[in-house]
Amino acid sequence: LKPTLYLSKIFITFFSSLLFKKKFTDNDRKSAVVNTIMGLSFISEAAIPYAAGDPLRVIPSCVAGSAVAGALSQAFGCTLMAPHGGIFVFATVGNPIMYIVALVVGSVFGAVLLGLLRKDVNDVLESLQEKEREVIMLRFYKNKTQTQVSKILGISQVQVSRTERKILNNMKKALMS
């Protein structure tokens, strides 16, 4: 059962970032793909930023989705002779079709829960003042350096840095509330 629980939490962030695109940044969505590839190999480190960045929403969603996946795999009589190994040990799964069903159902359940709990990043962006929104858009959507942003906006790089730090702290508080 452990691999079902493990793999479902990997797929939860992936499915949620696909189903609820507006609630994830571009970087989050790109990371979800890498997270899934690493997760299939049982490397869980890529999932840490999701849980650390939004623990009050990510952890309960992963626990609930994993619980559903684990309960279903047990109810379906699925077995796995290797306790660890990701897709590399899939050949040892007993009742593999139902194992996949349990994994998908649990993952989608957790993904929907996470998507419903998360706030829309765009709503938070729209709540910013025009100058603040412009700094964030240039820095994180157009991948400009602080120096480039300072030249575009006609302010010092130090002002860009301080403004960016203030905005990100406020956005984090808004997204976490």
TIMARNU-410074 format. One record per residue (C-alpha): residue number from 1; residue in three letters; x, y, z. Coordinates in Angstrom, 2 decimals, padded with zeros to 5 digits. Layout:
<rs>
   n res      xx      yy      zz
 NUM Ala       X       Y       Z
...
</rs>
This chain:
<rs>
   n res      xx      yy      zz
   1 Leu  000.00  000.00  000.00
   2 Lys  002.87  002.38  000.70
   3 Pro  003.66  002.93 -003.00
   4 Thr  000.01  003.76 -003.71
   5 Leu  000.05  006.35 -000.94
   6 Tyr  003.38  007.71 -002.11
   7 Leu  002.54  007.92 -005.81
   8 Ser -000.88  009.49 -005.24
   9 Lys  000.65  012.51 -003.48
  10 Ile  003.01  012.96 -006.42
  11 Phe  000.14  012.94 -008.90
  12 Ile -002.05  015.21 -006.74
  13 Thr  000.13  018.27 -007.37
  14 Phe  000.46  017.38 -011.05
  15 Phe -003.26  016.89 -011.67
  16 Ser -004.19  019.92 -009.58
  17 Ser -001.80  022.15 -011.53
  18 Leu -003.38  020.91 -014.78
  19 Leu -007.00  021.18 -013.65
  20 Phe -006.65  024.51 -011.81
  21 Lys -004.08  026.39 -013.89
  22 Lys -005.06  029.82 -012.55
  23 Lys -004.27  028.72 -009.02
  24 Phe -000.66  027.88 -009.83
  25 Thr  002.17  029.99 -011.16
  26 Asp  003.90  029.08 -014.42
  27 Asn  006.85  027.87 -012.36
  28 Asp  004.59  025.67 -010.21
  29 Arg  003.10  024.07 -013.32
  30 Lys  006.52  023.42 -014.85
  31 Ser  007.78  022.00 -011.57
  32 Ala  004.78  019.66 -011.38
  33 Val  005.98  017.83 -014.49
  34 Val  009.49  017.39 -013.07
  35 Asn  007.98  016.41 -009.72
  36 Thr  005.95  013.67 -011.42
  37 Ile  008.91  012.26 -013.34
  38 Met  011.02  012.20 -010.19
  39 Gly  008.11  010.79 -008.19
  40 Leu  007.68  007.88 -010.57
  41 Ser  011.24  006.95 -009.63
  42 Phe  010.40  007.35 -005.92
  43 Ile  012.41  010.56 -005.54
  44 Ser  010.19  012.78 -003.43
  45 Glu  012.38  015.85 -002.94
  46 Ala  010.68  017.72 -005.79
  47 Ala  007.39  017.68 -003.85
  48 Ile  008.84  019.45 -000.82
  49 Pro  008.43  023.04 -002.15
  50 Tyr  004.70  022.49 -002.67
  51 Ala  004.15  021.26  000.88
  52 Ala  006.51  023.81  002.42
  53 Gly  005.05  026.69  000.40
  54 Asp  001.41  026.01  001.26
  55 Pro  001.27  023.38  004.03
  56 Leu -002.27  024.13  005.18
  57 Arg -003.68  023.21  001.77
  58 Val -001.19  020.79  000.21
  59 Ile -000.66  018.42  003.13
  60 Pro -004.37  017.78  003.92
  61 Ser -005.11  017.33  000.20
  62 Cys -002.28  014.81 -000.14
  63 Val -003.32  012.97  003.01
  64 Ala -006.96  012.74  001.86
  65 Gly -006.07  011.70 -001.70
  66 Ser -003.52  009.15 -000.48
  67 Ala -006.02  007.75  002.01
  68 Val -008.57  007.24 -000.78
  69 Ala -005.95  005.59 -003.02
  70 Gly -004.71  003.34 -000.22
  71 Ala -008.20  002.34  000.88
  72 Leu -009.24  001.53 -002.69
  73 Ser -006.10 -000.48 -003.43
  74 Gln -006.70 -002.49 -000.27
  75 Ala -010.40 -002.95 -001.07
  76 Phe -009.46 -004.12 -004.58
  77 Gly -007.02 -006.66 -003.13
  78 Cys -003.99 -005.10 -004.79
  79 Thr -000.59 -006.34 -003.70
  80 Leu  002.96 -005.20 -004.24
  81 Met  005.83 -007.50 -003.35
  82 Ala  008.46 -004.74 -003.52
  83 Pro  007.95 -002.04 -000.90
  84 His  009.87  000.61 -002.83
  85 Gly  010.98  001.38 -006.35
  86 Gly  008.35  003.36 -008.23
  87 Ile  007.57  002.30 -011.77
  88 Phe  010.60  000.04 -011.78
  89 Val  008.81 -002.52 -009.61
  90 Phe  005.38 -002.24 -011.23
  91 Ala  005.72 -005.74 -012.69
  92 Thr  005.31 -007.11 -009.15
  93 Val  001.88 -005.48 -008.60
  94 Gly -000.97 -007.91 -008.02
  95 Asn -004.22 -006.76 -009.67
  96 Pro -002.45 -003.98 -011.62
  97 Ile -005.51 -002.56 -013.39
  98 Met -007.32 -001.91 -010.13
  99 Tyr -004.09 -000.60 -008.60
 100 Ile -003.99  002.04 -011.35
 101 Val -007.70  002.78 -010.82
 102 Ala -007.08  003.29 -007.09
 103 Leu -004.09  005.50 -007.80
 104 Val -005.95  007.66 -010.33
 105 Val -009.12  008.01 -008.23
 106 Gly -007.16  008.95 -005.10
 107 Ser -004.94  011.35 -007.02
 108 Val -007.84  013.10 -008.75
 109 Phe -009.72  013.36 -005.45
 110 Gly -006.71  014.99 -003.78
 111 Ala -006.08  017.22 -006.81
 112 Val -009.64  018.53 -006.83
 113 Leu -009.50  019.11 -003.09
 114 Leu -006.22  021.03 -003.46
 115 Gly -007.60  023.04 -006.37
 116 Leu -010.69  024.00 -004.39
 117 Leu -008.63  025.00 -001.34
 118 Arg -006.03  027.11 -003.18
 119 Lys -006.58  030.75 -004.00
 120 Asp -006.34  032.06 -007.55
 121 Val -002.93  033.67 -008.10
 122 Asn -004.48  036.09 -010.61
 123 Asp -006.96  037.35 -008.01
 124 Val -004.07  038.21 -005.72
 125 Leu -002.18  039.87 -008.60
 126 Glu -005.22  041.97 -009.46
 127 Ser -005.41  043.22 -005.88
 128 Leu -001.94  044.80 -006.23
 129 Gln -001.42  048.43 -007.12
 130 Glu -000.53  049.01 -010.78
 131 Lys  003.18  049.67 -010.10
 132 Glu  003.45  046.59 -007.87
 133 Arg  001.75  044.39 -010.45
 134 Glu  004.12  045.73 -013.11
 135 Val  007.16  044.78 -010.99
 136 Ile  005.85  041.24 -010.48
 137 Met  004.88  040.80 -014.12
 138 Leu  008.30  041.96 -015.35
 139 Arg  010.24  039.91 -012.81
 140 Phe  008.35  036.63 -012.80
 141 Tyr  006.33  036.49 -016.01
 142 Lys  008.79  038.18 -018.35
 143 Asn  011.88  036.92 -016.50
 144 Lys  013.57  040.31 -016.24
 145 Thr  016.36  040.91 -013.75
 146 Gln  015.96  043.54 -011.05
 147 Thr  018.40  045.74 -012.97
 148 Gln  016.34  045.42 -016.16
 149 Val  013.14  046.19 -014.26
 150 Ser  014.75  049.27 -012.69
 151 Lys  015.69  050.61 -016.13
 152 Ile  012.22  049.91 -017.56
 153 Leu  010.44  051.59 -014.63
 154 Gly  012.99  054.37 -014.09
 155 Ile  013.72  053.49 -010.46
 156 Ser  016.79  052.13 -008.71
 157 Gln  017.56  048.43 -008.46
 158 Val  017.39  048.77 -004.66
 159 Gln  013.84  050.12 -004.94
 160 Val  012.91  047.19 -007.17
 161 Ser  014.40  044.74 -004.65
 162 Arg  012.58  046.28 -001.66
 163 Thr  009.31  046.58 -003.58
 164 Glu  009.58  042.98 -004.78
 165 Arg  010.27  041.65 -001.27
 166 Lys  007.31  043.61  000.16
 167 Ile  004.96  042.47 -002.60
 168 Leu  005.98  038.81 -002.33
 169 Asn  005.50  038.84  001.45
 170 Asn  002.04  040.40  001.02
 171 Met  001.11  037.96 -001.74
 172 Lys  002.25  035.02  000.38
 173 Lys  000.08  036.22  003.27
 174 Ala -002.90  036.68  000.93
 175 Leu -002.48  033.25 -000.64
 176 Met -002.02  031.56  002.73
 177 Ser -005.03  033.19  004.40
</rs>
